[in-house]
Amino acid sequence: MTKSELLYKRAVKHLPGGVNSPVRAFLSVGGSPRFIESADGAYIYDVDGSKYIDYINSWGPMILGHNHEVIRTAVIEAAQKGLSYGAATEAEVEMAELLCEIVPCFEMVRMVNSGTEAVMSAIRAARGYTRRSKIIKFEGCYHGHSDGLLVKAGSGVMVAGIPDSLGVPSNCVKDTLQAKYNDLDSVMELFEENRDEIAAIIVEPVAANMGVVLPQEGFLQGLRELCTKHGALLIFDEVITGFRLSLSGAQGYYNIMPDLATFGKIIGGGMPVGCYGGRREVMEMVAPVGPVYQAGTLSGNPVAMAAGMAQLKYLKEHPEVYTKINELGEYFRNKVNVLFDKYNIKYQVAGIGSLSCIFFANGKVTDYETAKMADTKEYARYFRFMLEHGIYIAPAQFEAMFFSYAHTYQDIVDTLLVIEQYLND
Ligand SMILES: Cc1ncc(COP(=O)(O)O)c(C=O)c1O
């Protein structure tokens, strides 16, 4: 037995499924999870001494690669001054200033501890501001695990085969309306059927929890117009796209101004962080200024702020990061297409910039229904082959591959070689 297998045996005794987040388990791909000992640059090392090229990158935040010196140093320096005060700090002010400078829709921001918390709180603010209850979300978009959003929630839930989570009372989701991604008509219908009742639309501007699905021309702009017309707020959930698609996220990339936006892990550079923010008049609804209550003991934690600031400042000062990671992503997708042509394979490689996804599906994926056509059994075989050959990708079809600044062209070439071996196998 490997050390990972031994640890897994111990883990399942005291952790549900042996993990602290379901997507880490290998349930949909088989085998037992690798237990990770360390990570550096583009590579991750397990407890058995195996090295992998890492395309999970902690599910997005390690945009500069693992163990980046600038972030590590900032964390150590902050930790030497104490870990948490539960009181205001200069670091939080600096973080808020930086975020409001970079994120187009941010006039005010509130730090929280995770993407789930950010989205949950942004929706509460939107409901408080509009005095309306209903929200529209899109099938296959994931917005964290809060009760009201666990409906057709993509990624982990898709492969677990749980349609909706048990434990979520039906009352909690009765105001969550489902529309189809890339289908403005489905949104219009909901606005017609629920006149003056919809507080907000929440959307992943690039859907990255049903694989990677790009917004079609006019989709995001259409959402903006519908929200404005019906007095609803547009919320971009930028937990994946934020500071990745571009420094100013998807809203900068597509030049669409949401009313509110939510960010997560990437703001912490590897520490547990999230934030929500947007128009001043909406954010001024939030306590202690306004009547929408939201709080957090560890929100704005000084060590997390130090890590996040170090990463965000680095990204701001080094635009070449985006040039490189976008080129790597494009190079990968082009070369995978060349391989698919060579072997006459109909699978799809989708993506944008440094987000990619190979869909084991024969047709183009544009929404939840078409994403579900993917052959998850074939993905499982592919995943196991990649892992055995030193490539660490998500243990689930409906997740993204993340490229980081630490990846080299050689890493991509090595990865493509393994993909070709798999196609030949
Ligand atoms: C788009 C999106 N929103 C929200 C979340 C929830 O974030 P967290 O896992 O930090 O709670 C995720 C998680 O990956 C996400 O991808």
PDBQT file of the ligand as one rigid body, heavy atoms in Angstrom, charges set to zero:
ROOT
HETATM    1  C1  LIG A 501     -17.954  30.486  -9.405  1.00  0.00    +0.000 C 
HETATM    2  C2  LIG A 501     -17.828  30.039  -7.978  1.00  0.00    +0.000 A 
HETATM    3  N1  LIG A 501     -18.524  30.667  -7.029  1.00  0.00    +0.000 NA
HETATM    4  C3  LIG A 501     -18.428  30.325  -5.730  1.00  0.00    +0.000 A 
HETATM    5  C4  LIG A 501     -17.585  29.314  -5.339  1.00  0.00    +0.000 A 
HETATM    6  C5  LIG A 501     -17.483  28.939  -3.886  1.00  0.00    +0.000 C 
HETATM    7  O1  LIG A 501     -16.245  29.304  -3.375  1.00  0.00    +0.000 OA
HETATM    8  P1  LIG A 501     -15.676  28.611  -2.033  1.00  0.00    +0.000 P 
HETATM    9  O2  LIG A 501     -15.334  27.223  -2.393  1.00  0.00    +0.000 OA
HETATM   10  O3  LIG A 501     -14.490  29.471  -1.676  1.00  0.00    +0.000 OA
HETATM   11  O4  LIG A 501     -16.749  28.712  -1.009  1.00  0.00    +0.000 OA
HETATM   12  C6  LIG A 501     -16.832  28.632  -6.284  1.00  0.00    +0.000 A 
HETATM   13  C7  LIG A 501     -15.908  27.562  -5.890  1.00  0.00    +0.000 C 
HETATM   14  O5  LIG A 501     -15.129  27.086  -6.655  1.00  0.00    +0.000 OA
HETATM   15  C8  LIG A 501     -16.951  28.996  -7.649  1.00  0.00    +0.000 A 
HETATM   16  O6  LIG A 501     -16.267  28.367  -8.610  1.00  0.00    +0.000 OA
ENDROOT
TORSDOF 0
